[in-house]
Structure formats: C-alpha cells, structure tokens
Amino acid sequence: QVQLVESGGGLVQPGESLTLSCAASGFIFGNFGMSWYRRAPRKERELVAAIGSASYNIKYADSVKGRFIISRDDDKNTVHLQMNSLKPEDKAVYFCSPGYSRPAFPSWGQGTQVTVSS
C-alpha cells in the first residue's frame, strides 16, 4: 500500500524559505521518479518539480524555476522541496507523488499547507 506523508509547510512572509519533506513507503522508492505538486485555491493541481530515479533528471515549473530545489534521499525514502524567495502566489497545498511525468499511483497523501503572507 502506497503511503505518502508530506510535512514542513507553514505560514511565512514573502521572501522567506521553507523546506518540505515527503516520506514514502509501499513501493520500491529508488525505482521511481518523484514529484511535487500543488493545488492552490480554486485552481487545478499542478506539477511543481520532479526528479528522476537516481536524480538523473530534474524539471521545474516555470513559475518556480530558480527558486525551488527538489532533492531525494533514497536511503531514507524521502523527497524534499526547498522553497526560497516565496511569493504569495506560492500559497497552496503541496503533495508529493511517485512518478516523473505523471503520477504512478492513484493515491495521494494529505499534503502540507504553505501560506505566504505579510
């Protein structure tokens, strides 16, 4: 059973940073790319960043390129999203998912809320 537990969200001011973490289990972590998605109020879920297995490939949404960094720790089955220079439009619930181009499984975790406000 795939389990995804996101953490690290919170309330920050514009320009500040947060690092999100996702603990994954129920599948062979090293065999899968991992992605971060977000769902902002009244918007569809969108891909934010993705990292391939063994970190060979990485991609970012244009809106976060140069500000966010995705990384993975295959020893701990975790994926991280370092978010710098946060903007109010980054406010969303952030989710992780196995898969690089699309979610590999239909299940999602609870997500972690990120709010950027002065």
Residue, then its C-alpha position, 0 to 999 in steps of 0.5 A: q500500500v502506497q503511503l505518502v506523508e508530506s510535512g514542513g509547510g507553514l505560514v511565512q512572509p514573502g521572501e522567506s524559505l521553507t523546506l518540505s519533506c515527503a516520506a514514502s513507503g509501499f513501493i520500491f522508492g529508488n525505482f521511481g521518479m518523484s514529484w511535487y505538486r500543488r493545488a492552490p485555491r480554486k485552481e487545478r493541481e499542478l506539477v511543481a518539480a520532479i526528479g528522476s530515479a537516481s536524480y538523473n533528471i530534474k524539471y521545474a515549473d516555470s513559475v518556480k524555476g530558480r527558486f525551488i530545489i527538489s532533492r531525494d534521499d533514497d536511503k531514507n525514502t524521502v523527497h524534499l522541496q526547498m522553497n526560497s524567495l516565496k511569493p504569495e502566489d506560492k500559497a497552496v497545498y503541496f503533495c508529493s507523488p511517485g512518478y516523473s511525468r505523471p503520477a504512478f499511483p492513484s493515491w495521494g497523501q494529505g499534503t502540507q499547507v504553505t501560506v505566504s503572507s505579510 
